[in-house]
Amino acid sequence: MKRRKSDGFEWAGQDPFFKNNVPFNGLGDNFSLDMSSIENYVKDVLNRVSTMNIGSGETQLSCEVFETHHFVFVRIRIPKQINPKSLRIFLNTFQVKIEGLPGGREQMIKLPAPVVSMESRALYKEPYLQIKIPKLPGESYDEVYVRYS
């Protein structure tokens, strides 16, 4: 597989994840790949992206945020080098704030919907901290009178 240049700029060589190794390099024109190798490659790249803080050189905690009709769930992977008991978790209507990270750092996680922070529950089960947060009750709509001229 040849690296492509566009306007004299070598994109693959500038990518921090490839590190000058284009994925699946050396396969030539034969693309009979095992799907599990592609899946493992994608998972590896996504893992590196989720644990990287571009620009500062420091890593962030990897987390997953998903929601159901009534709850927002936050699942945070706590690395072995961090004592989970040293972390402090704060919530407001729109985000989670994690304090107590090495170097006095903190991490903010935006939530996909407004929540009721006072009714949240958290559980640490190695290596994950899981937070279940109820959403604010459904939005109500009021009819607006339209005047026609």
WOCORRA-V525241 format. One line per field, one symbol per residue. phi: phi as a letter, one per 40 degrees, with the letter a starting at -180 (. if undefined). psi: psi as a letter, one per 40 degrees, with the letter a starting at -180 (. if undefined). burial: b if it has 16 or more other ideal C-beta (glycine too) atoms within 10 Angstrom, else e. A space follows every 10 residues. Layout:
phi->???
psi->???
burial->???
This chain:
phi->.cccbbfgbc ccccccccfg bcdgcgcgcc bccccccccc cccccccccc bbbdhcgccb ccabbabbcb bbbbbbcbcd cbcccccbbb bbcbabbbbg cdggcbbbbc ccacbbccbc bbabbdcbbb bbbcccddcb bbcbcbcbb
psi->hihihhfehg dddeheddfe ghifieeaeh fgihdddddd ddddddddde ehghdeeiii hiihhiiade ihhhhhhhid ehhdeeihhi iadeihhhie iieeiihhhi ieiiigdeei iihhhhfhhh hhhiiiiihi ihihhhhh.
burial->eeeeeeeeee ebeeeeeeee eebeeeeeee eeeeeeeeee eeeeeeeeee ebeeeeeeeb bbbebeeeee bbebebebee eeeeeebebe beeeebebee beeeeeeebe beeebebeeb eeeeeeeebe bebebeeeee eeeeeeeee
